[in-house]
Amino acid sequence: MRRLLPALAILLVGAPAQAAGGEGAGAMTLFWQALNLLIIVGVIAYFARKPIAEYLEQRRQGIQHDLENSARLLSEAETKLADWNARAERLDAELGEIGAISRRLAEEEREEILAAAEATAARIRSDATAAVDQELRRARATLAAEAAELAVDLAAKLVAEKVTPDDQARLFDEFLSRIEATPDRSGDGR
């Protein structure tokens, strides 16, 4: 990837300079710009598509697993509730007073189990919502970074198109004069 970027930069800078040399320069410039755009978009699509898709699929599977666990816990709670209700009915038929106590205990257990299951389900839903929100923020940040990189590339291309050979020579001379005017800071006296 690091070797590919300089090659793309050479294409971006070299193509407009080559196309500016004669008749049909506008068509050649347009051709090179279109080719450069296709190459950049192709490279981005090639390298970014698979990791993003894999990451989102893994995240989706994790959320789905959490939701399945929540459904399992709720099912277990409902099974326990049904079991306690059946016991309470049998005890009520056998012993009136013991049955009343058992129903009261079963109701308390039911409320605790349902409260725990609802709290667990709410926590899992909250975690899943937070995870989705976090993934959306990450995806937005990634897209913003890619957009910024594309903007920088476009700005570099525009500068390359607008800078004339006279401007290049003048900038080179200014750069050389700044280097020559800079004092030696290496400390070895050279």
Z-matrix of the N, CA and C atoms (Angstrom, degrees):
N
C 1 1.450
C 2 1.525 1 110.19
N 3 1.358 2 116.60 1 -39.99
C 4 1.466 3 119.31 2 -178.43
C 5 1.521 4 111.10 3 -70.17
N 6 1.317 5 117.05 4 -28.56
C 7 1.458 6 119.87 5 177.55
C 8 1.520 7 110.74 6 -78.43
N 9 1.309 8 115.86 7 -27.24
C 10 1.457 9 120.19 8 -178.27
C 11 1.526 10 111.66 9 -73.66
N 12 1.329 11 117.05 10 -34.85
C 13 1.468 12 119.84 11 -178.01
C 14 1.532 13 113.01 12 -63.91
N 15 1.354 14 120.08 13 -43.68
C 16 1.469 15 117.98 14 176.66
C 17 1.532 16 112.03 15 -63.51
N 18 1.326 17 116.71 16 -36.71
C 19 1.466 18 118.85 17 178.40
C 20 1.520 19 110.26 18 -63.54
N 21 1.312 20 116.50 19 -40.70
C 22 1.464 21 119.63 20 177.36
C 23 1.528 22 110.66 21 -65.86
N 24 1.324 23 117.03 22 -37.85
C 25 1.471 24 119.88 23 179.10
C 26 1.525 25 110.31 24 -64.02
N 27 1.325 26 116.89 25 -39.36
C 28 1.471 27 120.11 26 178.25
C 29 1.521 28 109.60 27 -63.30
N 30 1.324 29 116.45 28 -42.45
C 31 1.461 30 119.37 29 177.61
C 32 1.527 31 111.35 30 -62.92
N 33 1.326 32 115.71 31 -40.85
C 34 1.457 33 119.60 32 -178.09
C 35 1.534 34 111.57 33 -64.92
N 36 1.335 35 116.11 34 -40.37
C 37 1.466 36 119.49 35 -177.77
C 38 1.532 37 110.94 36 -83.79
N 39 1.325 38 117.24 37 -39.16
C 40 1.458 39 121.04 38 -174.09
C 41 1.511 40 114.00 39 -74.54
N 42 1.293 41 118.05 40 -34.11
C 43 1.456 42 120.24 41 -175.25
C 44 1.526 43 112.38 42 -63.44
N 45 1.336 44 120.86 43 -49.04
C 46 1.457 45 118.98 44 179.37
C 47 1.532 46 112.31 45 -65.21
N 48 1.334 47 117.50 46 -34.19
C 49 1.467 48 119.78 47 179.46
C 50 1.526 49 109.73 48 -66.90
N 51 1.305 50 117.40 49 -40.09
C 52 1.461 51 121.11 50 179.24
C 53 1.527 52 109.46 51 -69.08
N 54 1.303 53 117.74 52 -39.33
C 55 1.454 54 121.16 53 -176.53
C 56 1.524 55 111.86 54 -73.21
N 57 1.311 56 119.45 55 -19.23
C 58 1.459 57 121.84 56 -175.95
C 59 1.528 58 112.16 57 -79.72
N 60 1.296 59 119.29 58 5.17
C 61 1.446 60 121.00 59 -171.28
C 62 1.510 61 116.47 60 -94.96
N 63 1.264 62 125.30 61 28.98
C 64 1.455 63 120.26 62 176.22
C 65 1.515 64 112.27 63 164.43
N 66 1.328 65 113.95 64 -164.38
C 67 1.455 66 119.16 65 179.83
C 68 1.517 67 109.15 66 -66.12
N 69 1.286 68 115.39 67 150.94
C 70 1.454 69 120.24 68 -178.49
C 71 1.520 70 112.09 69 73.74
N 72 1.325 71 117.44 70 18.13
C 73 1.463 72 120.95 71 -177.83
C 74 1.524 73 111.33 72 -63.09
N 75 1.311 74 117.45 73 -34.79
C 76 1.469 75 120.35 74 179.79
C 77 1.518 76 111.19 75 -65.27
N 78 1.314 77 116.99 76 -42.65
C 79 1.459 78 120.88 77 179.63
C 80 1.524 79 110.77 78 -67.96
N 81 1.329 80 116.79 79 -41.21
C 82 1.462 81 119.64 80 179.35
C 83 1.533 82 110.81 81 -66.94
N 84 1.321 83 116.56 82 -39.96
C 85 1.462 84 120.33 83 177.82
C 86 1.525 85 109.81 84 -60.74
N 87 1.305 86 115.50 85 -45.50
C 88 1.454 87 120.10 86 178.74
C 89 1.529 88 110.50 87 -61.87
N 90 1.322 89 116.11 88 -41.81
C 91 1.463 90 120.16 89 178.43
C 92 1.527 91 110.78 90 -60.56
N 93 1.324 92 117.80 91 -47.57
C 94 1.461 93 121.20 92 -177.64
C 95 1.528 94 111.04 93 -67.46
N 96 1.314 95 116.40 94 -37.38
C 97 1.464 96 118.90 95 177.74
C 98 1.525 97 110.45 96 -64.52
N 99 1.324 98 116.02 97 -42.99
C 100 1.459 99 119.90 98 179.09
C 101 1.528 100 110.13 99 -64.54
N 102 1.315 101 117.18 100 -42.27
C 103 1.462 102 120.96 101 178.43
C 104 1.533 103 110.60 102 -62.67
N 105 1.325 104 116.70 103 -44.16
C 106 1.466 105 120.59 104 178.65
C 107 1.521 106 111.04 105 -61.32
N 108 1.321 107 115.91 106 -43.60
C 109 1.462 108 119.50 107 179.63
C 110 1.524 109 110.38 108 -62.49
N 111 1.314 110 117.57 109 -43.72
C 112 1.459 111 120.77 110 179.44
C 113 1.521 112 111.07 111 -62.71
N 114 1.318 113 117.48 112 -40.56
C 115 1.464 114 120.79 113 179.61
C 116 1.530 115 110.14 114 -64.68
N 117 1.309 116 117.84 115 -45.89
C 118 1.473 117 121.60 116 -178.42
C 119 1.523 118 110.47 117 -63.75
N 120 1.326 119 116.35 118 -47.39
C 121 1.459 120 119.74 119 -179.94
C 122 1.524 121 110.18 120 -63.44
N 123 1.318 122 117.15 121 -40.30
C 124 1.459 123 120.34 122 178.26
C 125 1.515 124 112.28 123 -62.79
N 126 1.315 125 117.49 124 -43.43
C 127 1.470 126 120.96 125 -179.76
C 128 1.531 127 110.12 126 -64.97
N 129 1.298 128 117.08 127 -44.74
C 130 1.469 129 120.11 128 179.22
C 131 1.526 130 110.26 129 -62.29
N 132 1.320 131 116.48 130 -46.77
C 133 1.468 132 119.83 131 -179.43
C 134 1.530 133 110.67 132 -63.01
N 135 1.314 134 116.97 133 -39.96
C 136 1.463 135 120.67 134 -177.85
C 137 1.524 136 111.70 135 -65.58
N 138 1.318 137 117.44 136 -45.79
C 139 1.458 138 120.54 137 -173.96
C 140 1.524 139 113.56 138 -84.97
N 141 1.312 140 120.04 139 -26.42
C 142 1.466 141 121.36 140 -173.76
C 143 1.522 142 113.03 141 -98.30
N 144 1.302 143 118.81 142 -20.84
C 145 1.458 144 120.73 143 -173.71
C 146 1.515 145 112.45 144 -63.64
N 147 1.295 146 118.40 145 -53.49
C 148 1.456 147 122.01 146 -173.14
C 149 1.533 148 112.83 147 -66.28
N 150 1.350 149 120.01 148 -47.90
C 151 1.481 150 118.30 149 -179.44
C 152 1.535 151 112.65 150 -62.10
N 153 1.303 152 116.83 151 -39.04
C 154 1.471 153 119.01 152 -179.93
C 155 1.519 154 110.01 153 -67.14
N 156 1.338 155 116.80 154 -43.98
C 157 1.461 156 120.26 155 -179.99
C 158 1.530 157 110.82 156 -63.19
N 159 1.326 158 117.55 157 -42.04
C 160 1.464 159 120.29 158 179.05
C 161 1.518 160 111.44 159 -64.41
N 162 1.316 161 116.43 160 -43.30
C 163 1.459 162 120.16 161 -179.36
C 164 1.531 163 110.62 162 -62.46
N 165 1.323 164 117.05 163 -46.82
C 166 1.464 165 120.37 164 -179.02
C 167 1.531 166 110.79 165 -64.98
N 168 1.324 167 118.58 166 -37.30
C 169 1.457 168 121.27 167 177.75
C 170 1.528 169 110.78 168 -65.76
N 171 1.326 170 117.85 169 -42.52
C 172 1.461 171 120.52 170 177.70
C 173 1.521 172 110.93 171 -62.61
N 174 1.304 173 116.24 172 -41.21
C 175 1.462 174 120.58 173 179.83
C 176 1.524 175 110.46 174 -65.55
N 177 1.350 176 116.53 175 -40.93
C 178 1.459 177 120.99 176 178.80
C 179 1.523 178 110.06 177 -62.44
N 180 1.332 179 116.89 178 -42.59
C 181 1.460 180 120.76 179 179.50
C 182 1.527 181 111.08 180 -65.09
N 183 1.315 182 117.45 181 -38.48
C 184 1.463 183 120.40 182 177.41
C 185 1.518 184 112.27 183 -63.05
N 186 1.305 185 116.16 184 -43.32
C 187 1.470 186 120.39 185 178.79
C 188 1.524 187 109.65 186 -65.86
N 189 1.331 188 116.29 187 -42.02
C 190 1.462 189 120.16 188 179.40
C 191 1.530 190 110.00 189 -62.65
N 192 1.322 191 117.20 190 -40.41
C 193 1.464 192 121.17 191 178.18
C 194 1.529 193 110.15 192 -62.22
N 195 1.320 194 117.73 193 -43.01
C 196 1.467 195 121.33 194 178.48
C 197 1.530 196 111.06 195 -62.11
N 198 1.329 197 116.27 196 -41.25
C 199 1.467 198 119.49 197 179.02
C 200 1.534 199 111.11 198 -66.76
N 201 1.333 200 117.39 199 -37.67
C 202 1.468 201 120.54 200 177.47
C 203 1.527 202 110.37 201 -65.15
N 204 1.334 203 117.02 202 -40.16
C 205 1.468 204 120.00 203 176.77
C 206 1.523 205 110.86 204 -61.99
N 207 1.313 206 116.01 205 -40.29
C 208 1.459 207 120.40 206 178.82
C 209 1.525 208 110.54 207 -63.24
N 210 1.322 209 116.93 208 -43.36
C 211 1.467 210 120.57 209 178.69
C 212 1.531 211 110.54 210 -63.82
N 213 1.334 212 116.84 211 -39.34
C 214 1.466 213 120.70 212 178.93
C 215 1.526 214 110.34 213 -63.94
N 216 1.321 215 116.94 214 -44.65
C 217 1.469 216 119.90 215 179.23
C 218 1.527 217 111.37 216 -62.65
N 219 1.311 218 116.74 217 -39.48
C 220 1.459 219 120.28 218 178.51
C 221 1.524 220 110.15 219 -65.65
N 222 1.328 221 116.55 220 -41.18
C 223 1.461 222 120.64 221 178.36
C 224 1.519 223 110.99 222 -62.55
N 225 1.325 224 116.46 223 -43.19
C 226 1.466 225 120.12 224 177.68
C 227 1.523 226 110.69 225 -62.31
N 228 1.304 227 116.74 226 -40.27
C 229 1.463 228 120.26 227 179.11
C 230 1.523 229 110.75 228 -64.63
N 231 1.330 230 116.54 229 -41.01
C 232 1.464 231 119.69 230 178.82
C 233 1.526 232 110.60 231 -67.17
N 234 1.344 233 116.75 232 -36.53
C 235 1.465 234 120.15 233 177.36
C 236 1.520 235 110.29 234 -64.25
N 237 1.326 236 116.05 235 -45.10
C 238 1.468 237 119.42 236 177.69
C 239 1.527 238 111.10 237 -61.77
N 240 1.307 239 116.54 238 -39.46
C 241 1.468 240 120.14 239 178.43
C 242 1.520 241 110.45 240 -62.83
N 243 1.326 242 115.66 241 -44.99
C 244 1.461 243 119.05 242 179.31
C 245 1.527 244 110.35 243 -62.82
N 246 1.329 245 117.22 244 -39.67
C 247 1.461 246 121.26 245 179.29
C 248 1.530 247 110.88 246 -62.76
N 249 1.310 248 116.48 247 -46.59
C 250 1.461 249 120.17 248 179.83
C 251 1.532 250 111.55 249 -64.71
N 252 1.308 251 116.66 250 -37.77
C 253 1.474 252 119.05 251 177.85
C 254 1.526 253 111.03 252 -64.91
N 255 1.342 254 117.60 253 -39.31
C 256 1.466 255 120.56 254 178.46
C 257 1.528 256 110.68 255 -65.30
N 258 1.321 257 117.06 256 -42.98
C 259 1.469 258 120.33 257 177.98
C 260 1.531 259 111.14 258 -61.42
N 261 1.304 260 113.91 259 -40.91
C 262 1.464 261 118.00 260 -178.59
C 263 1.539 262 110.96 261 -63.46
N 264 1.329 263 117.35 262 -39.61
C 265 1.469 264 119.93 263 179.29
C 266 1.536 265 111.43 264 -65.77
N 267 1.348 266 116.87 265 -41.63
C 268 1.475 267 120.41 266 179.43
C 269 1.528 268 110.93 267 -63.84
N 270 1.316 269 116.61 268 -44.60
C 271 1.456 270 119.85 269 -179.10
C 272 1.527 271 111.24 270 -65.94
N 273 1.348 272 115.49 271 -34.58
C 274 1.466 273 118.98 272 179.30
C 275 1.518 274 110.85 273 -64.81
N 276 1.328 275 116.18 274 -37.28
C 277 1.461 276 119.76 275 178.99
C 278 1.525 277 110.52 276 -67.96
N 279 1.302 278 119.06 277 -36.79
C 280 1.464 279 123.05 278 -176.79
C 281 1.528 280 111.71 279 -80.60
N 282 1.323 281 116.00 280 -51.32
C 283 1.465 282 118.53 281 -175.42
C 284 1.521 283 108.67 282 -134.79
N 285 1.275 284 117.97 283 119.68
C 286 1.455 285 123.16 284 -177.05
C 287 1.520 286 113.40 285 -61.49
N 288 1.322 287 116.67 286 -51.16
C 289 1.449 288 119.15 287 -176.63
C 290 1.529 289 111.89 288 -71.47
N 291 1.332 290 116.49 289 -43.52
C 292 1.466 291 119.50 290 178.21
C 293 1.524 292 109.48 291 -64.62
N 294 1.320 293 116.35 292 -35.59
C 295 1.461 294 121.16 293 178.07
C 296 1.523 295 111.87 294 -63.41
N 297 1.337 296 116.84 295 -39.49
C 298 1.465 297 120.04 296 179.27
C 299 1.522 298 110.62 297 -65.37
N 300 1.340 299 115.80 298 -41.69
C 301 1.466 300 120.00 299 177.92
C 302 1.531 301 110.02 300 -65.22
N 303 1.288 302 116.39 301 -42.35
C 304 1.471 303 120.16 302 -179.98
C 305 1.523 304 111.31 303 -63.23
N 306 1.341 305 116.78 304 -41.10
C 307 1.472 306 119.53 305 178.04
C 308 1.527 307 110.87 306 -62.87
N 309 1.316 308 116.03 307 -41.11
C 310 1.458 309 118.98 308 177.85
C 311 1.526 310 110.49 309 -62.54
N 312 1.319 311 117.49 310 -45.03
C 313 1.463 312 120.55 311 178.08
C 314 1.537 313 111.36 312 -64.54
N 315 1.308 314 115.72 313 -39.95
C 316 1.471 315 119.46 314 179.43
C 317 1.534 316 110.31 315 -64.58
N 318 1.318 317 116.51 316 -39.73
C 319 1.473 318 119.45 317 179.28
C 320 1.526 319 111.34 318 -65.65
N 321 1.325 320 115.71 319 -40.86
C 322 1.461 321 119.06 320 177.18
C 323 1.527 322 110.86 321 -63.14
N 324 1.334 323 114.88 322 -44.30
C 325 1.470 324 118.96 323 178.32
C 326 1.532 325 110.70 324 -62.32
N 327 1.338 326 114.96 325 -41.26
C 328 1.472 327 119.67 326 178.67
C 329 1.523 328 111.09 327 -59.62
N 330 1.314 329 115.23 328 -46.36
C 331 1.468 330 119.15 329 -179.78
C 332 1.530 331 111.23 330 -63.76
N 333 1.330 332 116.08 331 -40.98
C 334 1.455 333 119.00 332 178.49
C 335 1.527 334 111.41 333 -65.44
N 336 1.318 335 116.27 334 -43.65
C 337 1.467 336 120.34 335 -179.47
C 338 1.530 337 109.92 336 -64.73
N 339 1.326 338 115.98 337 -46.10
C 340 1.471 339 118.85 338 179.05
C 341 1.528 340 111.56 339 -64.22
N 342 1.329 341 116.11 340 -40.56
C 343 1.467 342 119.19 341 178.28
C 344 1.530 343 110.41 342 -63.94
N 345 1.332 344 115.95 343 -42.11
C 346 1.469 345 119.22 344 178.79
C 347 1.524 346 110.69 345 -66.65
N 348 1.339 347 116.91 346 -41.73
C 349 1.470 348 119.90 347 179.53
C 350 1.529 349 110.77 348 -66.12
N 351 1.326 350 116.51 349 -41.87
C 352 1.467 351 119.20 350 178.50
C 353 1.530 352 111.00 351 -65.42
N 354 1.328 353 116.18 352 -40.17
C 355 1.465 354 119.41 353 178.21
C 356 1.525 355 110.44 354 -64.76
N 357 1.324 356 116.71 355 -42.46
C 358 1.469 357 120.30 356 178.22
C 359 1.523 358 110.41 357 -63.77
N 360 1.323 359 116.94 358 -45.94
C 361 1.471 360 120.41 359 179.69
C 362 1.530 361 110.58 360 -62.77
N 363 1.333 362 116.73 361 -41.08
C 364 1.463 363 119.45 362 179.00
C 365 1.525 364 110.90 363 -65.45
N 366 1.336 365 116.75 364 -39.90
C 367 1.463 366 120.50 365 178.38
C 368 1.528 367 111.07 366 -64.77
N 369 1.311 368 116.65 367 -43.04
C 370 1.462 369 120.22 368 179.26
C 371 1.524 370 110.26 369 -65.30
N 372 1.327 371 117.60 370 -42.50
C 373 1.467 372 120.32 371 176.85
C 374 1.528 373 110.74 372 -61.85
N 375 1.343 374 115.27 373 -42.81
C 376 1.467 375 119.59 374 178.92
C 377 1.527 376 111.11 375 -63.09
N 378 1.334 377 115.96 376 -43.55
C 379 1.473 378 119.88 377 178.04
C 380 1.522 379 110.90 378 -63.00
N 381 1.321 380 115.75 379 -41.90
C 382 1.470 381 119.36 380 179.78
C 383 1.525 382 110.40 381 -64.92
N 384 1.323 383 117.38 382 -42.36
C 385 1.467 384 120.61 383 178.28
C 386 1.525 385 110.64 384 -63.66
N 387 1.324 386 115.95 385 -43.12
C 388 1.469 387 119.35 386 178.41
C 389 1.521 388 110.72 387 -63.61
N 390 1.327 389 116.52 388 -40.85
C 391 1.473 390 119.63 389 179.34
C 392 1.524 391 110.72 390 -64.59
N 393 1.317 392 116.86 391 -42.05
C 394 1.471 393 119.89 392 178.70
C 395 1.520 394 109.73 393 -64.04
N 396 1.330 395 116.83 394 -43.40
C 397 1.468 396 119.70 395 178.29
C 398 1.525 397 111.33 396 -61.71
N 399 1.332 398 115.44 397 -41.61
C 400 1.468 399 119.10 398 179.19
C 401 1.531 400 110.38 399 -64.52
N 402 1.313 401 116.49 400 -41.35
C 403 1.470 402 119.31 401 179.38
C 404 1.526 403 110.20 402 -65.56
N 405 1.314 404 117.29 403 -37.42
C 406 1.465 405 119.58 404 177.03
C 407 1.524 406 110.60 405 -64.46
N 408 1.330 407 116.96 406 -41.26
C 409 1.468 408 119.41 407 177.84
C 410 1.526 409 110.76 408 -63.33
N 411 1.335 410 116.23 409 -41.95
C 412 1.463 411 119.03 410 177.98
C 413 1.520 412 111.37 411 -63.36
N 414 1.320 413 116.19 412 -43.62
C 415 1.471 414 119.43 413 179.76
C 416 1.519 415 110.16 414 -63.24
N 417 1.336 416 117.07 415 -40.86
C 418 1.472 417 119.40 416 178.49
C 419 1.530 418 110.69 417 -64.21
N 420 1.337 419 116.02 418 -41.60
C 421 1.469 420 119.08 419 179.21
C 422 1.522 421 110.91 420 -63.81
N 423 1.322 422 116.59 421 -40.63
C 424 1.467 423 120.45 422 178.18
C 425 1.519 424 109.93 423 -63.02
N 426 1.321 425 116.35 424 -45.05
C 427 1.466 426 119.50 425 179.29
C 428 1.528 427 110.85 426 -63.62
N 429 1.327 428 117.23 427 -38.64
C 430 1.467 429 119.85 428 178.82
C 431 1.522 430 110.51 429 -65.05
N 432 1.333 431 116.83 430 -40.17
C 433 1.471 432 119.80 431 178.38
C 434 1.526 433 110.85 432 -64.77
N 435 1.324 434 116.40 433 -41.51
C 436 1.463 435 119.41 434 178.71
C 437 1.526 436 110.63 435 -65.48
N 438 1.331 437 116.42 436 -39.47
C 439 1.463 438 119.81 437 178.25
C 440 1.521 439 110.82 438 -64.41
N 441 1.333 440 116.78 439 -39.40
C 442 1.462 441 120.14 440 178.13
C 443 1.525 442 110.34 441 -64.75
N 444 1.328 443 116.31 442 -41.24
C 445 1.464 444 119.65 443 179.22
C 446 1.533 445 110.66 444 -63.79
N 447 1.318 446 115.93 445 -41.99
C 448 1.467 447 119.32 446 177.47
C 449 1.533 448 111.01 447 -64.06
N 450 1.334 449 116.66 448 -37.40
C 451 1.464 450 120.03 449 178.58
C 452 1.523 451 110.86 450 -65.04
N 453 1.335 452 116.10 451 -40.49
C 454 1.470 453 119.55 452 177.98
C 455 1.525 454 110.36 453 -64.56
N 456 1.327 455 116.15 454 -43.19
C 457 1.465 456 119.63 455 178.25
C 458 1.523 457 110.87 456 -61.40
N 459 1.323 458 116.58 457 -42.91
C 460 1.457 459 120.66 458 179.42
C 461 1.525 460 110.66 459 -65.01
N 462 1.334 461 116.87 460 -40.04
C 463 1.461 462 120.20 461 178.66
C 464 1.530 463 110.38 462 -64.84
N 465 1.325 464 116.77 463 -40.35
C 466 1.465 465 120.02 464 178.59
C 467 1.523 466 110.40 465 -64.27
N 468 1.298 467 116.01 466 -39.15
C 469 1.462 468 119.84 467 179.26
C 470 1.532 469 110.02 468 -66.66
N 471 1.324 470 116.59 469 -41.81
C 472 1.462 471 119.82 470 179.61
C 473 1.533 472 110.86 471 -65.25
N 474 1.331 473 116.39 472 -40.29
C 475 1.468 474 119.20 473 177.92
C 476 1.526 475 109.48 474 -63.56
N 477 1.330 476 115.76 475 -42.22
C 478 1.466 477 119.47 476 179.82
C 479 1.523 478 111.00 477 -62.63
N 480 1.306 479 117.35 478 -34.88
C 481 1.462 480 120.37 479 179.94
C 482 1.536 481 111.67 480 -74.43
N 483 1.308 482 116.68 481 -33.08
C 484 1.465 483 120.45 482 -172.66
C 485 1.532 484 113.45 483 -89.69
N 486 1.330 485 118.40 484 -20.26
C 487 1.466 486 120.82 485 -177.49
C 488 1.538 487 108.56 486 -81.68
N 489 1.300 488 115.81 487 122.98
C 490 1.463 489 121.52 488 -179.02
C 491 1.530 490 109.61 489 -86.41
N 492 1.332 491 116.57 490 167.20
C 493 1.465 492 118.37 491 177.51
C 494 1.531 493 111.63 492 -60.79
N 495 1.341 494 118.00 493 -35.09
C 496 1.467 495 120.30 494 177.10
C 497 1.527 496 110.59 495 -63.67
N 498 1.331 497 116.27 496 -41.14
C 499 1.465 498 120.34 497 178.01
C 500 1.527 499 110.26 498 -63.95
N 501 1.325 500 116.54 499 -40.67
C 502 1.455 501 120.30 500 179.34
C 503 1.529 502 110.81 501 -62.33
N 504 1.319 503 116.29 502 -43.97
C 505 1.466 504 119.76 503 -179.89
C 506 1.528 505 110.34 504 -64.08
N 507 1.344 506 116.73 505 -42.75
C 508 1.457 507 120.99 506 179.85
C 509 1.532 508 110.49 507 -63.72
N 510 1.331 509 118.41 508 -43.93
C 511 1.463 510 121.41 509 179.10
C 512 1.525 511 110.96 510 -64.49
N 513 1.320 512 116.92 511 -38.46
C 514 1.466 513 121.00 512 178.54
C 515 1.529 514 110.12 513 -63.87
N 516 1.335 515 116.36 514 -44.51
C 517 1.464 516 119.96 515 178.87
C 518 1.526 517 111.33 516 -62.50
N 519 1.337 518 117.55 517 -41.43
C 520 1.457 519 121.13 518 178.54
C 521 1.533 520 110.81 519 -63.57
N 522 1.316 521 115.77 520 -39.70
C 523 1.458 522 120.67 521 179.38
C 524 1.531 523 110.52 522 -64.17
N 525 1.317 524 116.28 523 -45.30
C 526 1.461 525 120.07 524 178.97
C 527 1.526 526 111.54 525 -62.25
N 528 1.332 527 116.36 526 -40.91
C 529 1.463 528 118.87 527 -179.56
C 530 1.537 529 110.80 528 -66.59
N 531 1.309 530 117.94 529 -33.99
C 532 1.475 531 120.59 530 177.07
C 533 1.527 532 110.77 531 -68.40
N 534 1.316 533 116.10 532 -40.40
C 535 1.467 534 119.50 533 179.94
C 536 1.525 535 109.86 534 -65.92
N 537 1.321 536 116.09 535 -42.47
C 538 1.459 537 119.31 536 -179.59
C 539 1.528 538 110.97 537 -66.87
N 540 1.325 539 117.91 538 -31.30
C 541 1.459 540 122.02 539 -179.08
C 542 1.531 541 112.25 540 -80.77
N 543 1.303 542 119.02 541 -15.81
C 544 1.460 543 122.70 542 -178.54
C 545 1.525 544 109.42 543 -74.84
N 546 1.377 545 117.58 544 126.46
C 547 1.473 546 119.74 545 179.31
C 548 1.535 547 110.16 546 -70.49
N 549 1.342 548 115.97 547 154.99
C 550 1.456 549 122.51 548 -178.55
C 551 1.526 550 108.00 549 -72.35
N 552 1.331 551 117.64 550 120.86
C 553 1.463 552 122.05 551 -177.63
C 554 1.522 553 111.40 552 -110.58
N 555 1.290 554 118.51 553 6.58
C 556 1.459 555 120.11 554 -176.16
C 557 1.525 556 111.68 555 -74.15
N 558 1.321 557 117.95 556 -22.87
C 559 1.463 558 120.91 557 176.77
C 560 1.516 559 113.20 558 87.86
N 561 1.330 560 119.54 559 -4.12
C 562 1.452 561 119.44 560 -179.36
C 563 1.526 562 111.82 561 -100.61
N 564 1.365 563 118.21 562 2.39
C 565 1.451 564 122.19 563 173.65
C 566 1.510 565 114.33 564 81.52
N 567 1.296 566 120.03 565 7.14
C 568 1.473 567 121.26 566 179.68
C 569 1.474 568 112.39 567 -88.24
